[in-house]
Amino acid sequence: MALIKERLNIDAVLTDGKIGQFEVIADGKRIVERGGNWLTRSFGAGYPDLENVVEQLKKHRGSV
């Protein structure tokens, strides 16, 4: 969340979800989510790269 604030000056808000759930939502639209299949998720993988999250937010911000 600090990187998002530093790079985009956006105050990110963390909310509880289901176990293993990871979604980034901006203006009601899902920007990034945890991927992978049941095997990768069971090993704790599938989370998006933080740089990718920042880039996707930047693209979304430009399209609004």
N, CA, C and O atoms as a Tripos MOL2 file, in Angstrom:
@<TRIPOS>MOLECULE
protein
  256   255    64     0     0
PROTEIN
NO_CHARGES

@<TRIPOS>ATOM
      1 N           0.8280   -1.1880    0.0000 N.3       1 MET1
      2 CA          0.0000    0.0000    0.0000 C.3       1 MET1
      3 C           0.8700    1.2480    0.0000 C.2       1 MET1
      4 O           0.4890    2.2820   -0.5490 O.2       1 MET1
      5 N           2.0410    1.1430    0.6210 N.am      2 ALA2
      6 CA          2.9400    2.2930    0.6480 C.3       2 ALA2
      7 C           3.4460    2.6380   -0.7530 C.2       2 ALA2
      8 O           3.5970    3.8120   -1.0890 O.2       2 ALA2
      9 N           3.7070    1.6190   -1.5660 N.am      3 LEU3
     10 CA          4.1790    1.8680   -2.9300 C.3       3 LEU3
     11 C           3.1020    2.5550   -3.7620 C.2       3 LEU3
     12 O           3.4060    3.4320   -4.5700 O.2       3 LEU3
     13 N           1.8670    2.1680   -3.5710 N.am      4 ILE4
     14 CA          0.7530    2.8080   -4.2870 C.3       4 ILE4
     15 C           0.6650    4.2770   -3.8910 C.2       4 ILE4
     16 O           0.4900    5.1420   -4.7490 O.2       4 ILE4
     17 N           0.7850    4.5580   -2.6140 N.am      5 LYS5
     18 CA          0.7500    5.9420   -2.1340 C.3       5 LYS5
     19 C           1.9320    6.7310   -2.6880 C.2       5 LYS5
     20 O           1.7750    7.8670   -3.1340 O.2       5 LYS5
     21 N           3.1170    6.1200   -2.6570 N.am      6 GLU6
     22 CA          4.3320    6.7910   -3.1130 C.3       6 GLU6
     23 C           4.2920    7.0970   -4.6110 C.2       6 GLU6
     24 O           4.6160    8.2090   -5.0290 O.2       6 GLU6
     25 N           3.8950    6.1180   -5.4100 N.am      7 ARG7
     26 CA          3.9460    6.2810   -6.8680 C.3       7 ARG7
     27 C           2.7490    7.0120   -7.4550 C.2       7 ARG7
     28 O           2.8940    7.7760   -8.4100 O.2       7 ARG7
     29 N           1.5560    6.7810   -6.8850 N.am      8 LEU8
     30 CA          0.3340    7.3220   -7.4850 C.3       8 LEU8
     31 C          -0.3970    8.3180   -6.6030 C.2       8 LEU8
     32 O          -1.3790    8.9250   -7.0310 O.2       8 LEU8
     33 N           0.0720    8.4920   -5.3800 N.am      9 ASN9
     34 CA         -0.5650    9.3730   -4.4020 C.3       9 ASN9
     35 C          -2.0400    8.9910   -4.1880 C.2       9 ASN9
     36 O          -2.9200    9.8480   -4.1130 O.2       9 ASN9
     37 N          -2.2730    7.6830   -4.0930 N.am     10 ILE10
     38 CA         -3.6010    7.1450   -3.8240 C.3      10 ILE10
     39 C          -3.5820    6.5160   -2.4420 C.2      10 ILE10
     40 O          -2.6750    5.7490   -2.1180 O.2      10 ILE10
     41 N          -4.5780    6.8360   -1.6250 N.am     11 ASP11
     42 CA         -4.7090    6.2010   -0.3200 C.3      11 ASP11
     43 C          -5.4700    4.8940   -0.4840 C.2      11 ASP11
     44 O          -6.6940    4.8890   -0.6150 O.2      11 ASP11
     45 N          -4.7340    3.7850   -0.4750 N.am     12 ALA12
     46 CA         -5.3590    2.4660   -0.6210 C.3      12 ALA12
     47 C          -6.0250    2.0680    0.6910 C.2      12 ALA12
     48 O          -5.5720    2.4450    1.7710 O.2      12 ALA12
     49 N          -7.0950    1.3100    0.5810 N.am     13 VAL13
     50 CA         -7.8380    0.8360    1.7410 C.3      13 VAL13
     51 C          -7.8570   -0.6890    1.6950 C.2      13 VAL13
     52 O          -8.1750   -1.2860    0.6660 O.2      13 VAL13
     53 N          -7.5210   -1.2970    2.7980 N.am     14 LEU14
     54 CA         -7.5040   -2.7470    2.9050 C.3      14 LEU14
     55 C          -8.7900   -3.2040    3.5680 C.2      14 LEU14
     56 O          -9.1490   -2.7150    4.6390 O.2      14 LEU14
     57 N          -9.4900   -4.1480    2.9280 N.am     15 THR15
     58 CA        -10.7120   -4.6920    3.5170 C.3      15 THR15
     59 C         -10.6000   -6.2070    3.5890 C.2      15 THR15
     60 O          -9.9180   -6.8340    2.7780 O.2      15 THR15
     61 N         -11.2720   -6.7770    4.5590 N.am     16 ASP16
     62 CA        -11.2620   -8.2250    4.7310 C.3      16 ASP16
     63 C         -12.0060   -8.9070    3.5980 C.2      16 ASP16
     64 O         -12.9800   -8.3820    3.0590 O.2      16 ASP16
     65 N         -11.5230  -10.0850    3.2560 N.am     17 GLY17
     66 CA        -12.1720  -10.9150    2.2490 C.3      17 GLY17
     67 C         -12.0910  -12.3650    2.6930 C.2      17 GLY17
     68 O         -11.8350  -12.6570    3.8610 O.2      17 GLY17
     69 N         -12.3100  -13.2590    1.7610 N.am     18 LYS18
     70 CA        -12.1890  -14.6820    2.0530 C.3      18 LYS18
     71 C         -10.7160  -15.0480    2.1990 C.2      18 LYS18
     72 O          -9.8460  -14.3020    1.7470 O.2      18 LYS18
     73 N         -10.4320  -16.1700    2.8160 N.am     19 ILE19
     74 CA         -9.0590  -16.6340    2.9660 C.3      19 ILE19
     75 C          -8.4530  -16.8140    1.5780 C.2      19 ILE19
     76 O          -9.0300  -17.4880    0.7240 O.2      19 ILE19
     77 N          -7.2910  -16.2110    1.3580 N.am     20 GLY20
     78 CA         -6.6010  -16.3250    0.0820 C.3      20 GLY20
     79 C          -7.0780  -15.3750   -0.9950 C.2      20 GLY20
     80 O          -6.5170  -15.3500   -2.0900 O.2      20 GLY20
     81 N          -8.1050  -14.5930   -0.7050 N.am     21 GLN21
     82 CA         -8.6430  -13.6610   -1.6940 C.3      21 GLN21
     83 C          -7.7360  -12.4500   -1.8030 C.2      21 GLN21
     84 O          -7.2690  -11.9250   -0.7910 O.2      21 GLN21
     85 N          -7.4840  -12.0050   -3.0270 N.am     22 PHE22
     86 CA         -6.7190  -10.7920   -3.2630 C.3      22 PHE22
     87 C          -7.2580  -10.1320   -4.5200 C.2      22 PHE22
     88 O          -7.1230  -10.6680   -5.6190 O.2      22 PHE22
     89 N          -7.8600   -8.9800   -4.3540 N.am     23 GLU23
     90 CA         -8.3790   -8.2040   -5.4690 C.3      23 GLU23
     91 C          -8.0420   -6.7420   -5.2480 C.2      23 GLU23
     92 O          -8.0590   -6.2480   -4.1200 O.2      23 GLU23
     93 N          -7.7390   -6.0610   -6.3330 N.am     24 VAL24
     94 CA         -7.5560   -4.6170   -6.2820 C.3      24 VAL24
     95 C          -8.7150   -4.0290   -7.0680 C.2      24 VAL24
     96 O          -8.8870   -4.3090   -8.2540 O.2      24 VAL24
     97 N          -9.5030   -3.2130   -6.3910 N.am     25 ILE25
     98 CA        -10.6980   -2.6290   -6.9950 C.3      25 ILE25
     99 C         -10.5620   -1.1140   -6.9620 C.2      25 ILE25
    100 O         -10.2430   -0.5280   -5.9270 O.2      25 ILE25
    101 N         -10.8070   -0.4890   -8.1080 N.am     26 ALA26
    102 CA        -10.7620    0.9650   -8.2100 C.3      26 ALA26
    103 C         -12.0360    1.4270   -8.8950 C.2      26 ALA26
    104 O         -12.3850    0.9340   -9.9680 O.2      26 ALA26
    105 N         -12.7180    2.3550   -8.2880 N.am     27 ASP27
    106 CA        -13.9680    2.8870   -8.8390 C.3      27 ASP27
    107 C         -14.9690    1.7830   -9.1590 C.2      27 ASP27
    108 O         -15.6920    1.8620  -10.1530 O.2      27 ASP27
    109 N         -15.0080    0.7500   -8.3130 N.am     28 GLY28
    110 CA        -15.9570   -0.3400   -8.4730 C.3      28 GLY28
    111 C         -15.5690   -1.3710   -9.5280 C.2      28 GLY28
    112 O         -16.3310   -2.3040   -9.7840 O.2      28 GLY28
    113 N         -14.4000   -1.2200  -10.1430 N.am     29 LYS29
    114 CA        -13.9490   -2.1400  -11.1910 C.3      29 LYS29
    115 C         -12.7460   -2.9380  -10.6920 C.2      29 LYS29
    116 O         -11.8060   -2.3730  -10.1320 O.2      29 LYS29
    117 N         -12.7830   -4.2530  -10.9000 N.am     30 ARG30
    118 CA        -11.6600   -5.0990  -10.5060 C.3      30 ARG30
    119 C         -10.4970   -4.8550  -11.4560 C.2      30 ARG30
    120 O         -10.6130   -5.0680  -12.6630 O.2      30 ARG30
    121 N          -9.3820   -4.4110  -10.9060 N.am     31 ILE31
    122 CA         -8.2040   -4.0690  -11.6960 C.3      31 ILE31
    123 C          -7.2410   -5.2570  -11.7680 C.2      31 ILE31
    124 O          -6.7280   -5.5840  -12.8380 O.2      31 ILE31
    125 N          -7.0060   -5.8880  -10.6380 N.am     32 VAL32
    126 CA         -6.0840   -7.0230  -10.5420 C.3      32 VAL32
    127 C          -6.6570   -7.9950   -9.5240 C.2      32 VAL32
    128 O          -7.3070   -7.5910   -8.5600 O.2      32 VAL32
    129 N          -6.4060   -9.2950   -9.7470 N.am     33 GLU33
    130 CA         -6.8290  -10.2940   -8.7730 C.3      33 GLU33
    131 C          -5.8120  -11.4170   -8.7150 C.2      33 GLU33
    132 O          -4.9480  -11.5480   -9.5830 O.2      33 GLU33
    133 N          -5.9340  -12.2120   -7.6870 N.am     34 ARG34
    134 CA         -5.0610  -13.3690   -7.5340 C.3      34 ARG34
    135 C          -5.4250  -14.3960   -8.5970 C.2      34 ARG34
    136 O          -6.5980  -14.6910   -8.8250 O.2      34 ARG34
    137 N          -4.4000  -14.9320   -9.2400 N.am     35 GLY35
    138 CA         -4.6260  -15.9100  -10.2950 C.3      35 GLY35
    139 C          -4.1670  -17.2890   -9.8640 C.2      35 GLY35
    140 O          -4.0250  -17.5760   -8.6760 O.2      35 GLY35
    141 N          -3.9440  -18.1170  -10.8360 N.am     36 GLY36
    142 CA         -3.4790  -19.4710  -10.5690 C.3      36 GLY36
    143 C          -4.6190  -20.4630  -10.4980 C.2      36 GLY36
    144 O          -5.7900  -20.1130  -10.6470 O.2      36 GLY36
    145 N          -4.2480  -21.7070  -10.2660 N.am     37 ASN37
    146 CA         -5.2400  -22.7690  -10.1560 C.3      37 ASN37
    147 C          -5.2360  -23.3040   -8.7220 C.2      37 ASN37
    148 O          -4.5400  -22.7630   -7.8630 O.2      37 ASN37
    149 N          -5.9960  -24.3480   -8.4620 N.am     38 TRP38
    150 CA         -6.1080  -24.8630   -7.0930 C.3      38 TRP38
    151 C          -4.7630  -25.3150   -6.5370 C.2      38 TRP38
    152 O          -4.5370  -25.2190   -5.3310 O.2      38 TRP38
    153 N          -3.8640  -25.8080   -7.3950 N.am     39 LEU39
    154 CA         -2.5680  -26.2770   -6.9090 C.3      39 LEU39
    155 C          -1.6650  -25.1140   -6.5070 C.2      39 LEU39
    156 O          -1.0770  -25.1220   -5.4260 O.2      39 LEU39
    157 N          -1.5580  -24.1200   -7.3780 N.am     40 THR40
    158 CA         -0.7010  -22.9790   -7.0380 C.3      40 THR40
    159 C          -1.2580  -22.2230   -5.8370 C.2      40 THR40
    160 O          -0.5000  -21.7520   -4.9890 O.2      40 THR40
    161 N          -2.5630  -22.1080   -5.7640 N.am     41 ARG41
    162 CA         -3.1650  -21.4080   -4.6250 C.3      41 ARG41
    163 C          -2.9440  -22.1690   -3.3180 C.2      41 ARG41
    164 O          -2.7290  -21.5610   -2.2700 O.2      41 ARG41
    165 N          -2.9980  -23.4920   -3.3850 N.am     42 SER42
    166 CA         -2.8040  -24.2740   -2.1620 C.3      42 SER42
    167 C          -1.3830  -24.1250   -1.6140 C.2      42 SER42
    168 O          -1.1500  -24.3480   -0.4260 O.2      42 SER42
    169 N          -0.4420  -23.7520   -2.4690 N.am     43 PHE43
    170 CA          0.9290  -23.5100   -2.0300 C.3      43 PHE43
    171 C           1.1850  -22.0280   -1.7520 C.2      43 PHE43
    172 O           2.3280  -21.6260   -1.5330 O.2      43 PHE43
    173 N           0.1370  -21.2270   -1.7610 N.am     44 GLY44
    174 CA          0.2530  -19.8100   -1.4230 C.3      44 GLY44
    175 C           0.7400  -18.9300   -2.5520 C.2      44 GLY44
    176 O           1.1860  -17.8100   -2.3030 O.2      44 GLY44
    177 N           0.6710  -19.3970   -3.7780 N.am     45 ALA45
    178 CA          1.1450  -18.6200   -4.9230 C.3      45 ALA45
    179 C          -0.0370  -17.9660   -5.6460 C.2      45 ALA45
    180 O          -1.1850  -18.0730   -5.2160 O.2      45 ALA45
    181 N           0.2710  -17.2930   -6.7430 N.am     46 GLY46
    182 CA         -0.7710  -16.6970   -7.5730 C.3      46 GLY46
    183 C          -1.0260  -15.2280   -7.3200 C.2      46 GLY46
    184 O          -1.8580  -14.6220   -7.9950 O.2      46 GLY46
    185 N          -0.3200  -14.6360   -6.3510 N.am     47 TYR47
    186 CA         -0.5200  -13.2140   -6.0810 C.3      47 TYR47
    187 C           0.1620  -12.3880   -7.1670 C.2      47 TYR47
    188 O           1.2440  -12.7560   -7.6240 O.2      47 TYR47
    189 N          -0.4450  -11.2810   -7.5870 N.am     48 PRO48
    190 CA          0.1580  -10.4610   -8.6430 C.3      48 PRO48
    191 C           1.4050   -9.7420   -8.1440 C.2      48 PRO48
    192 O           1.5530   -9.4630   -6.9540 O.2      48 PRO48
    193 N           2.2790   -9.4570   -9.0680 N.am     49 ASP49
    194 CA          3.4860   -8.6840   -8.7930 C.3      49 ASP49
    195 C           3.0850   -7.2530   -8.4330 C.2      49 ASP49
    196 O           2.2150   -6.6710   -9.0800 O.2      49 ASP49
    197 N           3.7090   -6.6920   -7.4140 N.am     50 LEU50
    198 CA          3.3440   -5.3540   -6.9490 C.3      50 LEU50
    199 C           3.5450   -4.2950   -8.0290 C.2      50 LEU50
    200 O           2.7460   -3.3660   -8.1420 O.2      50 LEU50
    201 N           4.5950   -4.4300   -8.8120 N.am     51 GLU51
    202 CA          4.8180   -3.4680   -9.9060 C.3      51 GLU51
    203 C           3.6620   -3.5210  -10.9110 C.2      51 GLU51
    204 O           3.2430   -2.4890  -11.4340 O.2      51 GLU51
    205 N           3.1540   -4.7220  -11.1760 N.am     52 ASN52
    206 CA          2.0210   -4.8840  -12.0820 C.3      52 ASN52
    207 C           0.7710   -4.2260  -11.5050 C.2      52 ASN52
    208 O           0.0010   -3.6050  -12.2370 O.2      52 ASN52
    209 N           0.5720   -4.3580  -10.2170 N.am     53 VAL53
    210 CA         -0.5800   -3.7210   -9.5660 C.3      53 VAL53
    211 C          -0.5180   -2.2110   -9.7630 C.2      53 VAL53
    212 O          -1.5180   -1.5900  -10.1220 O.2      53 VAL53
    213 N           0.6510   -1.6200   -9.5310 N.am     54 VAL54
    214 CA          0.8170   -0.1740   -9.6920 C.3      54 VAL54
    215 C           0.5710    0.2260  -11.1470 C.2      54 VAL54
    216 O          -0.1000    1.2260  -11.4040 O.2      54 VAL54
    217 N           1.1030   -0.5380  -12.0970 N.am     55 GLU55
    218 CA          0.9080   -0.2300  -13.5190 C.3      55 GLU55
    219 C          -0.5650   -0.3060  -13.9190 C.2      55 GLU55
    220 O          -1.0560    0.5530  -14.6510 O.2      55 GLU55
    221 N          -1.2680   -1.3290  -13.4420 N.am     56 GLN56
    222 CA         -2.6860   -1.4660  -13.7730 C.3      56 GLN56
    223 C          -3.5030   -0.3220  -13.1810 C.2      56 GLN56
    224 O          -4.4310    0.1760  -13.8180 O.2      56 GLN56
    225 N          -3.1650    0.0900  -11.9820 N.am     57 LEU57
    226 CA         -3.8570    1.2330  -11.3730 C.3      57 LEU57
    227 C          -3.5790    2.5120  -12.1580 C.2      57 LEU57
    228 O          -4.4700    3.3390  -12.3480 O.2      57 LEU57
    229 N          -2.3460    2.6650  -12.6060 N.am     58 LYS58
    230 CA         -1.9790    3.8430  -13.3950 C.3      58 LYS58
    231 C          -2.7680    3.8740  -14.7040 C.2      58 LYS58
    232 O          -3.2630    4.9270  -15.1060 O.2      58 LYS58
    233 N          -2.8850    2.7190  -15.3690 N.am     59 LYS59
    234 CA         -3.6710    2.6470  -16.6150 C.3      59 LYS59
    235 C          -5.1260    2.9780  -16.3600 C.2      59 LYS59
    236 O          -5.7440    3.7210  -17.1220 O.2      59 LYS59
    237 N          -5.6780    2.4230  -15.2790 N.am     60 HIS60
    238 CA         -7.0810    2.6900  -14.9500 C.3      60 HIS60
    239 C          -7.3000    4.1750  -14.6820 C.2      60 HIS60
    240 O          -8.2800    4.7670  -15.1330 O.2      60 HIS60
    241 N          -6.3760    4.7560  -13.9470 N.am     61 ARG61
    242 CA         -6.4800    6.1700  -13.6000 C.3      61 ARG61
    243 C          -6.4920    7.0440  -14.8490 C.2      61 ARG61
    244 O          -7.1930    8.0550  -14.9040 O.2      61 ARG61
    245 N          -5.7030    6.6430  -15.8560 N.am     62 GLY62
    246 CA         -5.6430    7.4030  -17.1090 C.3      62 GLY62
    247 C          -6.8920    7.2640  -17.9560 C.2      62 GLY62
    248 O          -7.1890    8.1260  -18.7830 O.2      62 GLY62
    249 N          -7.6310    6.1680  -17.7490 N.am     63 SER63
    250 CA         -8.8190    5.9360  -18.5640 C.3      63 SER63
    251 C         -10.0830    6.5040  -17.9450 C.2      63 SER63
    252 O         -11.1420    6.4800  -18.5730 O.2      63 SER63
    253 N          -9.9920    7.0090  -16.7320 N.am     64 VAL64
    254 CA        -11.1810    7.5370  -16.0470 C.3      64 VAL64
    255 C         -11.3350    9.0100  -16.3310 C.2      64 VAL64
    256 O         -12.2760    9.6380  -15.8440 O.2      64 VAL64
@<TRIPOS>BOND
     1     1     2 1
     2     2     3 1
     3     3     4 2
     4     3     5 am
     5     5     6 1
     6     6     7 1
     7     7     8 2
     8     7     9 am
     9     9    10 1
    10    10    11 1
    11    11    12 2
    12    11    13 am
    13    13    14 1
    14    14    15 1
    15    15    16 2
    16    15    17 am
    17    17    18 1
    18    18    19 1
    19    19    20 2
    20    19    21 am
    21    21    22 1
    22    22    23 1
    23    23    24 2
    24    23    25 am
    25    25    26 1
    26    26    27 1
    27    27    28 2
    28    27    29 am
    29    29    30 1
    30    30    31 1
    31    31    32 2
    32    31    33 am
    33    33    34 1
    34    34    35 1
    35    35    36 2
    36    35    37 am
    37    37    38 1
    38    38    39 1
    39    39    40 2
    40    39    41 am
    41    41    42 1
    42    42    43 1
    43    43    44 2
    44    43    45 am
    45    45    46 1
    46    46    47 1
    47    47    48 2
    48    47    49 am
    49    49    50 1
    50    50    51 1
    51    51    52 2
    52    51    53 am
    53    53    54 1
    54    54    55 1
    55    55    56 2
    56    55    57 am
    57    57    58 1
    58    58    59 1
    59    59    60 2
    60    59    61 am
    61    61    62 1
    62    62    63 1
    63    63    64 2
    64    63    65 am
    65    65    66 1
    66    66    67 1
    67    67    68 2
    68    67    69 am
    69    69    70 1
    70    70    71 1
    71    71    72 2
    72    71    73 am
    73    73    74 1
    74    74    75 1
    75    75    76 2
    76    75    77 am
    77    77    78 1
    78    78    79 1
    79    79    80 2
    80    79    81 am
    81    81    82 1
    82    82    83 1
    83    83    84 2
    84    83    85 am
    85    85    86 1
    86    86    87 1
    87    87    88 2
    88    87    89 am
    89    89    90 1
    90    90    91 1
    91    91    92 2
    92    91    93 am
    93    93    94 1
    94    94    95 1
    95    95    96 2
    96    95    97 am
    97    97    98 1
    98    98    99 1
    99    99   100 2
   100    99   101 am
   101   101   102 1
   102   102   103 1
   103   103   104 2
   104   103   105 am
   105   105   106 1
   106   106   107 1
   107   107   108 2
   108   107   109 am
   109   109   110 1
   110   110   111 1
   111   111   112 2
   112   111   113 am
   113   113   114 1
   114   114   115 1
   115   115   116 2
   116   115   117 am
   117   117   118 1
   118   118   119 1
   119   119   120 2
   120   119   121 am
   121   121   122 1
   122   122   123 1
   123   123   124 2
   124   123   125 am
   125   125   126 1
   126   126   127 1
   127   127   128 2
   128   127   129 am
   129   129   130 1
   130   130   131 1
   131   131   132 2
   132   131   133 am
   133   133   134 1
   134   134   135 1
   135   135   136 2
   136   135   137 am
   137   137   138 1
   138   138   139 1
   139   139   140 2
   140   139   141 am
   141   141   142 1
   142   142   143 1
   143   143   144 2
   144   143   145 am
   145   145   146 1
   146   146   147 1
   147   147   148 2
   148   147   149 am
   149   149   150 1
   150   150   151 1
   151   151   152 2
   152   151   153 am
   153   153   154 1
   154   154   155 1
   155   155   156 2
   156   155   157 am
   157   157   158 1
   158   158   159 1
   159   159   160 2
   160   159   161 am
   161   161   162 1
   162   162   163 1
   163   163   164 2
   164   163   165 am
   165   165   166 1
   166   166   167 1
   167   167   168 2
   168   167   169 am
   169   169   170 1
   170   170   171 1
   171   171   172 2
   172   171   173 am
   173   173   174 1
   174   174   175 1
   175   175   176 2
   176   175   177 am
   177   177   178 1
   178   178   179 1
   179   179   180 2
   180   179   181 am
   181   181   182 1
   182   182   183 1
   183   183   184 2
   184   183   185 am
   185   185   186 1
   186   186   187 1
   187   187   188 2
   188   187   189 am
   189   189   190 1
   190   190   191 1
   191   191   192 2
   192   191   193 am
   193   193   194 1
   194   194   195 1
   195   195   196 2
   196   195   197 am
   197   197   198 1
   198   198   199 1
   199   199   200 2
   200   199   201 am
   201   201   202 1
   202   202   203 1
   203   203   204 2
   204   203   205 am
   205   205   206 1
   206   206   207 1
   207   207   208 2
   208   207   209 am
   209   209   210 1
   210   210   211 1
   211   211   212 2
   212   211   213 am
   213   213   214 1
   214   214   215 1
   215   215   216 2
   216   215   217 am
   217   217   218 1
   218   218   219 1
   219   219   220 2
   220   219   221 am
   221   221   222 1
   222   222   223 1
   223   223   224 2
   224   223   225 am
   225   225   226 1
   226   226   227 1
   227   227   228 2
   228   227   229 am
   229   229   230 1
   230   230   231 1
   231   231   232 2
   232   231   233 am
   233   233   234 1
   234   234   235 1
   235   235   236 2
   236   235   237 am
   237   237   238 1
   238   238   239 1
   239   239   240 2
   240   239   241 am
   241   241   242 1
   242   242   243 1
   243   243   244 2
   244   243   245 am
   245   245   246 1
   246   246   247 1
   247   247   248 2
   248   247   249 am
   249   249   250 1
   250   250   251 1
   251   251   252 2
   252   251   253 am
   253   253   254 1
   254   254   255 1
   255   255   256 2
@<TRIPOS>SUBSTRUCTURE
     1 MET1         2 RESIDUE 1 A MET
     2 ALA2         6 RESIDUE 1 A ALA
     3 LEU3        10 RESIDUE 1 A LEU
     4 ILE4        14 RESIDUE 1 A ILE
     5 LYS5        18 RESIDUE 1 A LYS
     6 GLU6        22 RESIDUE 1 A GLU
     7 ARG7        26 RESIDUE 1 A ARG
     8 LEU8        30 RESIDUE 1 A LEU
     9 ASN9        34 RESIDUE 1 A ASN
    10 ILE10       38 RESIDUE 1 A ILE
    11 ASP11       42 RESIDUE 1 A ASP
    12 ALA12       46 RESIDUE 1 A ALA
    13 VAL13       50 RESIDUE 1 A VAL
    14 LEU14       54 RESIDUE 1 A LEU
    15 THR15       58 RESIDUE 1 A THR
    16 ASP16       62 RESIDUE 1 A ASP
    17 GLY17       66 RESIDUE 1 A GLY
    18 LYS18       70 RESIDUE 1 A LYS
    19 ILE19       74 RESIDUE 1 A ILE
    20 GLY20       78 RESIDUE 1 A GLY
    21 GLN21       82 RESIDUE 1 A GLN
    22 PHE22       86 RESIDUE 1 A PHE
    23 GLU23       90 RESIDUE 1 A GLU
    24 VAL24       94 RESIDUE 1 A VAL
    25 ILE25       98 RESIDUE 1 A ILE
    26 ALA26      102 RESIDUE 1 A ALA
    27 ASP27      106 RESIDUE 1 A ASP
    28 GLY28      110 RESIDUE 1 A GLY
    29 LYS29      114 RESIDUE 1 A LYS
    30 ARG30      118 RESIDUE 1 A ARG
    31 ILE31      122 RESIDUE 1 A ILE
    32 VAL32      126 RESIDUE 1 A VAL
    33 GLU33      130 RESIDUE 1 A GLU
    34 ARG34      134 RESIDUE 1 A ARG
    35 GLY35      138 RESIDUE 1 A GLY
    36 GLY36      142 RESIDUE 1 A GLY
    37 ASN37      146 RESIDUE 1 A ASN
    38 TRP38      150 RESIDUE 1 A TRP
    39 LEU39      154 RESIDUE 1 A LEU
    40 THR40      158 RESIDUE 1 A THR
    41 ARG41      162 RESIDUE 1 A ARG
    42 SER42      166 RESIDUE 1 A SER
    43 PHE43      170 RESIDUE 1 A PHE
    44 GLY44      174 RESIDUE 1 A GLY
    45 ALA45      178 RESIDUE 1 A ALA
    46 GLY46      182 RESIDUE 1 A GLY
    47 TYR47      186 RESIDUE 1 A TYR
    48 PRO48      190 RESIDUE 1 A PRO
    49 ASP49      194 RESIDUE 1 A ASP
    50 LEU50      198 RESIDUE 1 A LEU
    51 GLU51      202 RESIDUE 1 A GLU
    52 ASN52      206 RESIDUE 1 A ASN
    53 VAL53      210 RESIDUE 1 A VAL
    54 VAL54      214 RESIDUE 1 A VAL
    55 GLU55      218 RESIDUE 1 A GLU
    56 GLN56      222 RESIDUE 1 A GLN
    57 LEU57      226 RESIDUE 1 A LEU
    58 LYS58      230 RESIDUE 1 A LYS
    59 LYS59      234 RESIDUE 1 A LYS
    60 HIS60      238 RESIDUE 1 A HIS
    61 ARG61      242 RESIDUE 1 A ARG
    62 GLY62      246 RESIDUE 1 A GLY
    63 SER63      250 RESIDUE 1 A SER
    64 VAL64      254 RESIDUE 1 A VAL
